[in-house]
Amino acid sequence: MTTLRISGGDLLTPFERITDGVLFARDGVIEYAGPRSGAPAQRADVEVDATGRIVFPGFIDLQVNGGGGALLSADLTREAVERMTAAHVRFGTTAMLPTAVTGPEDNMSRALAAVAAASETPVAGARVLGAHLEGPFINPLRKGAHNERYIVAPDVAMFERLVQAANGSLRIITLAPELPGALELIAAARAANVAVSIGHTNATYEEANAGIEAGATFATHLFNAMRPLHQREPGVIAALLESEHVVTGLIPDGVHVHPALLGLAARARGPGRAAIVTDAMSPVGTDETSFRLYGEDVVVRDGSCYTKDGVLAGSALSMDRAVRFMCDEAGVPLLDAMRMATATPASVLGLDDLGVLKPGARADVIVCDDEIIIERVFVGGVEAWPSHPAPLPHAGEGS
């Protein structure tokens, strides 16, 4: 049994900011997170002086295609998942949903099986909470970089085969609710305890609301690969913006969505109904400038990824950069941005012991400076990055 004590910093729970706070965890579970005045007196196996720093829950990313040079939908192995988790943890992501995109059924099944294998035992990096399957039941009119050859109409039997391949680890599926058979598939997903996300969709306002009423609870990268907002046809975007039952994912890289719209969406939704995602591809954590997807070259430019035709194909974004962008460019208060990257994505999965600093929650904790530069990352109370940290200087001594 190991213990961890982090003291002296500001705790962002992320529902409140506690100045000069203390966090104490035992065996990977938080026992205390609050002001120093009420903290337990005992020392811990690992003591961190976070004076002048910010302490907050680890980021939870619901849409991660790749990282560390690995791409789940191309590599299809547990080893690829492990490379992804190791690449993202250094940027503060302590839990994630590796994401498989539209492809041949056998490839999607193998990708889901790889995530299942990584979910069953600890990996060296971020926790694997399960898989996100983006497709194949999407609208070809809003396919983005998805390969149209493998897009299919909603098929409950095929979905059930994919659920079986995932061995209980499929947590989210992205689909277009306007397609024939989509509402039946949403019902099947709910029965299988899989959250449904609306995305890659040409849905009207009415069709989107039908999907929400049927049980959709998430939206995959709001604004992107969706019917545009129009003053006489509000479409899927308006339905998602006004829904109290849906959390909307946002990619804050400055390319997928204009900063003004990011800020507008964050204010309209509130921090409890908007989640930051990266839609990250294999270059994250590497110096890669290109990779292959569906046998086609994808290049990295200005922090995002593009096909040869100039179509966006995911991002090279990390969660720390995403949070900084929401604050610095979209004008979102730090506490709200932190909640959008922690507690809110956890709520999509029905998890109340992740994404928060409170007794009983898992000790997935980040220490950073006030510029959101990650300095230490703990997963389950154990140092995950860096593996051999240098002592943190006190405020005023440099960083």
C-alpha positions as CSV (number, residue, x, y, z in Angstrom):
1,M,0.0,0.0,0.0
2,T,1.5,3.4,-1.0
3,T,0.5,6.9,-0.1
4,L,0.8,10.2,-1.9
5,R,0.6,13.7,-0.4
6,I,0.6,16.9,-2.6
7,S,0.5,20.1,-0.7
8,G,0.9,23.8,-1.1
9,G,-0.7,24.3,-4.5
10,D,-4.1,25.5,-5.6
11,L,-6.5,22.5,-6.0
12,L,-8.9,22.8,-9.0
13,T,-11.4,20.1,-8.0
14,P,-12.6,21.2,-10.9
15,F,-15.8,22.6,-9.3
16,E,-14.0,25.0,-7.1
17,R,-10.5,26.4,-6.5
18,I,-9.0,25.7,-3.1
19,T,-6.0,27.9,-2.3
20,D,-3.1,26.3,-0.4
21,G,-4.7,22.9,-0.6
22,V,-3.6,19.4,0.3
23,L,-4.4,16.1,-1.5
24,F,-3.8,12.8,0.3
25,A,-4.2,9.4,-1.4
26,R,-3.8,5.9,-0.3
27,D,-3.4,2.9,-2.6
28,G,-4.6,4.9,-5.6
29,V,-7.7,6.4,-4.0
30,I,-8.1,10.0,-2.7
31,E,-8.8,10.2,1.0
32,Y,-8.6,14.0,1.4
33,A,-8.7,17.0,-1.0
34,G,-9.2,20.3,0.6
35,P,-7.6,23.2,2.5
36,R,-4.5,22.6,4.5
37,S,-6.3,23.5,7.7
38,G,-8.3,20.3,7.5
39,A,-5.7,18.0,6.1
40,P,-4.5,14.8,7.8
41,A,-1.1,15.2,9.5
42,Q,0.5,12.0,8.5
43,R,3.3,12.0,6.0
44,A,3.3,9.9,2.8
45,D,5.6,7.6,0.8
46,V,5.6,10.2,-1.9
47,E,5.6,13.9,-0.8
48,V,5.1,16.7,-3.4
49,D,5.5,20.3,-2.6
50,A,3.3,22.0,-5.1
51,T,3.8,25.6,-3.8
52,G,3.0,28.0,-6.6
53,R,1.5,25.3,-8.7
54,I,-1.9,24.2,-9.8
55,V,-3.2,20.7,-8.9
56,F,-6.1,19.2,-10.8
57,P,-7.6,15.9,-12.0
58,G,-6.1,14.1,-14.9
59,F,-7.6,14.9,-18.3
60,I,-10.1,12.4,-19.8
61,D,-10.1,12.3,-23.7
62,L,-13.1,10.6,-25.3
63,Q,-11.7,10.6,-28.8
64,V,-8.1,9.5,-29.4
65,N,-7.2,7.9,-32.7
66,G,-3.5,7.7,-32.2
67,G,-0.3,9.0,-30.6
68,G,3.3,8.1,-30.2
69,G,3.5,7.1,-33.8
70,A,0.7,4.5,-33.5
71,L,-2.8,4.7,-35.1
72,L,-5.4,2.3,-33.7
73,S,-7.3,1.8,-37.0
74,A,-4.1,1.1,-38.9
75,D,-2.0,-0.9,-36.4
76,L,-4.9,-2.9,-34.8
77,T,-2.8,-4.1,-31.8
78,R,-2.7,-3.8,-28.0
79,E,0.9,-2.6,-28.5
80,A,-0.4,0.3,-30.5
81,V,-2.9,1.2,-27.7
82,E,0.0,1.1,-25.2
83,R,2.1,3.5,-27.4
84,M,-0.9,5.9,-27.5
85,T,-1.4,5.8,-23.7
86,A,2.3,6.4,-23.1
87,A,2.4,9.3,-25.6
88,H,-0.6,11.1,-24.2
89,V,0.0,10.8,-20.5
90,R,3.0,13.2,-20.6
91,F,0.5,15.9,-21.7
92,G,-1.8,15.2,-18.7
93,T,-4.2,12.7,-20.2
94,T,-4.7,10.0,-17.5
95,A,-7.7,8.2,-19.1
96,M,-8.9,7.9,-22.6
97,L,-11.1,6.1,-25.2
98,P,-8.9,4.8,-28.0
99,T,-10.9,5.5,-31.1
100,A,-11.5,3.2,-34.2
101,V,-12.8,4.8,-37.3
102,T,-14.9,3.5,-40.2
103,G,-13.3,0.6,-41.9
104,P,-13.8,-3.0,-43.0
105,E,-15.7,-4.9,-40.3
106,D,-12.7,-7.2,-39.6
107,N,-10.4,-4.2,-39.1
108,M,-12.9,-2.5,-36.7
109,S,-13.3,-5.8,-34.8
110,R,-9.5,-6.2,-34.5
111,A,-9.2,-2.6,-33.3
112,L,-11.9,-3.1,-30.7
113,A,-10.3,-6.3,-29.5
114,A,-7.0,-4.6,-29.1
115,V,-8.6,-1.9,-26.9
116,A,-10.3,-4.7,-24.9
117,A,-7.0,-6.4,-24.3
118,A,-5.5,-3.1,-23.1
119,S,-8.5,-2.4,-20.9
120,E,-8.1,-5.7,-19.0
121,T,-4.7,-5.1,-17.5
122,P,-2.8,-1.9,-16.6
123,V,-0.8,-0.2,-19.3
124,A,2.2,2.2,-18.9
125,G,0.4,5.5,-19.3
126,A,-3.2,6.7,-19.4
127,R,-6.0,4.4,-18.3
128,V,-7.9,2.7,-21.1
129,L,-11.5,3.2,-20.3
130,G,-12.8,1.4,-23.3
131,A,-13.2,2.1,-27.0
132,H,-15.0,4.8,-29.1
133,L,-16.2,3.5,-32.5
134,E,-16.5,6.5,-34.9
135,G,-18.7,5.0,-37.6
136,P,-19.4,3.0,-39.8
137,F,-23.1,4.1,-39.5
138,I,-22.5,7.7,-40.7
139,N,-23.8,9.8,-43.5
140,P,-21.6,9.8,-46.6
141,L,-22.5,13.4,-47.2
142,R,-20.6,14.3,-44.0
143,K,-18.0,11.7,-44.1
144,G,-15.0,14.0,-43.7
145,A,-11.9,11.9,-44.0
146,H,-13.7,8.6,-43.5
147,N,-13.5,6.2,-46.4
148,E,-16.9,6.1,-48.1
149,R,-16.2,2.5,-49.3
150,Y,-16.7,1.2,-45.7
151,I,-19.7,3.4,-44.7
152,V,-22.8,1.2,-44.2
153,A,-26.4,1.8,-43.2
154,P,-27.3,1.2,-39.5
155,D,-27.3,-2.6,-39.0
156,V,-28.1,-3.9,-35.6
157,A,-26.6,-7.4,-36.4
158,M,-23.3,-5.9,-37.4
159,F,-23.3,-3.6,-34.3
160,E,-23.9,-6.6,-32.1
161,R,-20.9,-8.4,-33.7
162,L,-18.7,-5.4,-33.0
163,V,-19.9,-5.3,-29.4
164,Q,-18.9,-8.9,-29.1
165,A,-15.5,-8.2,-30.6
166,A,-15.1,-5.4,-28.0
167,N,-15.8,-7.9,-25.2
168,G,-17.6,-5.3,-23.1
169,S,-15.2,-2.5,-23.7
170,L,-17.2,-0.4,-26.3
171,R,-18.2,2.8,-24.5
172,I,-19.3,5.2,-27.3
173,I,-20.4,4.8,-30.9
174,T,-20.8,7.7,-33.3
175,L,-23.6,7.5,-35.8
176,A,-25.9,9.7,-38.0
177,P,-29.4,9.6,-36.5
178,E,-31.2,10.5,-39.7
179,L,-30.2,7.3,-41.5
180,P,-32.9,4.5,-41.9
181,G,-32.5,2.1,-39.0
182,A,-30.5,4.6,-36.8
183,L,-33.1,4.9,-34.1
184,E,-33.3,1.1,-33.8
185,L,-29.5,1.0,-33.5
186,I,-29.6,3.6,-30.8
187,A,-32.0,1.4,-28.8
188,A,-29.6,-1.6,-29.3
189,A,-26.7,0.5,-28.1
190,R,-28.5,1.6,-25.0
191,A,-29.4,-2.0,-24.3
192,A,-25.7,-2.9,-24.6
193,N,-24.7,0.0,-22.3
194,V,-22.9,1.8,-25.1
195,A,-23.4,5.6,-25.2
196,V,-24.5,7.0,-28.6
197,S,-22.8,10.1,-30.1
198,I,-24.3,12.1,-32.9
199,G,-21.7,12.9,-35.5
200,H,-20.8,12.8,-39.2
201,T,-24.4,13.7,-39.8
202,N,-26.6,15.7,-42.2
203,A,-29.6,15.6,-39.8
204,T,-32.2,18.2,-39.7
205,Y,-33.3,19.8,-36.5
206,E,-36.2,17.3,-36.2
207,E,-34.0,14.3,-37.1
208,A,-31.4,15.3,-34.5
209,N,-34.0,15.7,-31.8
210,A,-35.4,12.3,-32.6
211,G,-31.9,10.8,-32.1
212,I,-31.6,12.6,-28.8
213,E,-35.1,11.5,-27.7
214,A,-34.1,7.9,-28.6
215,G,-31.1,8.1,-26.2
216,A,-28.1,9.9,-27.8
217,T,-26.1,11.6,-25.1
218,F,-22.9,12.9,-26.8
219,A,-22.0,14.8,-29.9
220,T,-18.8,14.0,-31.8
221,H,-16.8,17.2,-32.6
222,L,-19.6,19.8,-32.7
223,F,-19.6,21.9,-35.9
224,N,-17.3,19.5,-37.8
225,A,-18.7,17.0,-40.3
226,M,-22.3,18.3,-39.6
227,R,-25.0,20.1,-41.5
228,P,-24.3,23.8,-41.0
229,L,-26.4,26.0,-38.9
230,H,-28.9,28.0,-41.0
231,Q,-31.4,30.7,-39.9
232,R,-34.4,28.9,-41.4
233,E,-33.1,25.3,-40.9
234,P,-31.3,25.2,-37.5
235,G,-30.3,21.6,-38.2
236,V,-28.4,19.3,-35.9
237,I,-26.1,22.0,-34.5
238,A,-29.0,23.9,-33.0
239,A,-30.6,20.7,-31.6
240,L,-27.3,19.9,-29.9
241,L,-26.7,23.4,-28.6
242,E,-30.0,23.5,-26.9
243,S,-30.3,20.0,-25.5
244,E,-30.0,19.4,-21.8
245,H,-29.4,15.7,-22.4
246,V,-26.3,15.8,-24.6
247,V,-22.6,16.7,-23.9
248,T,-21.0,18.2,-27.0
249,G,-17.4,17.4,-27.9
250,L,-15.2,20.3,-29.1
251,I,-11.7,20.2,-30.8
252,P,-9.9,23.4,-29.6
253,D,-6.9,23.5,-32.0
254,G,-7.8,26.7,-33.7
255,V,-8.3,24.9,-37.0
256,H,-11.4,22.7,-36.6
257,V,-13.4,25.4,-35.0
258,H,-12.9,29.2,-34.9
259,P,-12.1,30.5,-31.4
260,A,-15.1,32.7,-31.4
261,L,-17.4,29.7,-31.9
262,L,-15.5,27.7,-29.3
263,G,-16.2,30.4,-26.8
264,L,-19.8,30.8,-27.9
265,A,-20.4,27.1,-27.6
266,A,-18.8,26.9,-24.2
267,R,-21.0,29.7,-22.9
268,A,-24.1,28.3,-24.5
269,R,-23.5,24.8,-23.1
270,G,-21.8,25.6,-19.8
271,P,-18.9,23.5,-18.6
272,G,-21.1,20.6,-17.6
273,R,-22.4,20.1,-21.2
274,A,-19.3,20.6,-23.3
275,A,-16.2,18.3,-23.3
276,I,-12.8,19.0,-24.8
277,V,-11.5,16.2,-27.1
278,T,-8.4,16.0,-29.2
279,D,-9.3,13.7,-32.1
280,A,-5.6,13.1,-32.0
281,M,-3.8,11.1,-34.6
282,S,-0.4,9.3,-34.5
283,P,1.9,12.3,-34.6
284,V,1.1,13.4,-31.1
285,G,4.2,12.9,-28.9
286,T,6.5,12.5,-32.0
287,D,8.1,14.6,-34.7
288,E,6.1,13.0,-37.4
289,T,5.0,15.3,-40.2
290,S,2.9,12.7,-42.1
291,F,1.3,9.3,-41.7
292,R,-0.8,6.9,-43.7
293,L,-4.6,6.5,-43.4
294,Y,-6.5,4.1,-45.7
295,G,-3.3,3.9,-47.7
296,E,-3.3,7.6,-48.3
297,D,-0.8,10.1,-47.1
298,V,-1.9,12.5,-44.4
299,V,0.2,15.6,-43.6
300,V,0.5,17.6,-40.4
301,R,0.2,21.3,-40.9
302,D,-0.5,24.0,-38.3
303,G,-1.3,21.5,-35.6
304,S,-3.9,19.5,-37.6
305,C,-3.9,16.7,-40.2
306,Y,-4.9,16.9,-43.8
307,T,-5.5,14.5,-46.7
308,K,-4.0,15.4,-50.1
309,D,-7.4,16.9,-50.9
310,G,-7.2,19.3,-48.0
311,V,-9.8,17.5,-45.9
312,L,-9.2,17.6,-42.2
313,A,-8.2,14.1,-40.9
314,G,-8.0,14.5,-37.1
315,S,-5.5,16.6,-35.2
316,A,-2.0,16.7,-33.7
317,L,-3.5,18.1,-30.5
318,S,-2.7,17.2,-26.9
319,M,-5.1,17.9,-24.0
320,D,-2.8,20.4,-22.3
321,R,-2.7,22.5,-25.5
322,A,-6.4,22.2,-25.9
323,V,-7.1,23.5,-22.4
324,R,-4.6,26.4,-23.0
325,F,-6.3,27.3,-26.2
326,M,-9.8,27.3,-24.7
327,C,-8.5,29.7,-22.0
328,D,-6.2,31.9,-24.1
329,E,-8.0,32.1,-27.4
330,A,-11.6,31.2,-26.7
331,G,-11.9,33.2,-23.4
332,V,-13.1,30.3,-21.3
333,P,-12.3,30.6,-17.5
334,L,-9.6,28.2,-16.4
335,L,-11.9,26.4,-13.9
336,D,-14.5,25.8,-16.7
337,A,-12.0,24.6,-19.2
338,M,-10.6,22.2,-16.6
339,R,-14.1,20.8,-15.9
340,M,-14.6,20.4,-19.7
341,A,-11.5,18.2,-19.8
342,T,-12.1,16.2,-16.6
343,A,-15.4,15.8,-14.8
344,T,-17.6,16.5,-17.9
345,P,-16.1,13.7,-20.1
346,A,-16.2,11.4,-17.1
347,S,-20.0,12.1,-16.8
348,V,-20.5,10.9,-20.4
349,L,-19.3,7.5,-19.3
350,G,-21.3,7.6,-16.1
351,L,-18.1,7.7,-14.0
352,D,-18.1,9.7,-10.8
353,D,-14.8,8.5,-9.4
354,L,-12.7,10.0,-12.3
355,G,-12.1,13.6,-13.3
356,V,-12.6,15.0,-9.8
357,L,-10.5,15.6,-6.7
358,K,-12.6,14.3,-3.8
359,P,-12.5,11.4,-1.3
360,G,-13.2,8.1,-3.0
361,A,-12.1,9.2,-6.4
362,R,-9.1,7.7,-8.2
363,A,-5.9,9.5,-7.6
364,D,-5.3,10.6,-11.2
365,V,-3.7,13.9,-10.6
366,I,-1.7,16.5,-12.5
367,V,0.7,19.2,-11.2
368,C,1.4,22.1,-13.5
369,D,2.3,25.8,-13.6
370,D,-0.1,28.6,-14.2
371,E,0.6,28.3,-18.0
372,I,-0.8,24.7,-17.9
373,I,2.7,23.3,-18.6
374,I,2.5,19.8,-17.2
375,E,5.2,19.0,-14.6
376,R,4.1,15.8,-12.9
377,V,1.3,13.2,-13.7
378,F,0.0,10.6,-11.3
379,V,-2.2,7.7,-12.4
380,G,-3.7,5.8,-9.5
381,G,-1.4,7.6,-7.2
382,V,1.7,6.4,-9.0
383,E,4.1,8.7,-10.9
384,A,3.4,8.2,-14.6
385,W,5.3,11.1,-16.0
386,P,8.1,11.9,-15.7
387,S,9.4,8.6,-14.3
388,H,12.2,10.2,-12.3
389,P,11.1,13.8,-11.6
390,A,13.3,16.5,-10.3
391,P,12.1,18.4,-7.3
392,L,9.7,21.3,-8.2
393,P,11.2,24.7,-7.5
394,H,9.2,27.0,-5.3
395,A,7.4,29.9,-6.7
396,G,9.8,32.6,-7.7
397,E,12.7,30.2,-8.3
398,G,11.8,29.6,-11.9
399,S,10.1,26.6,-13.6
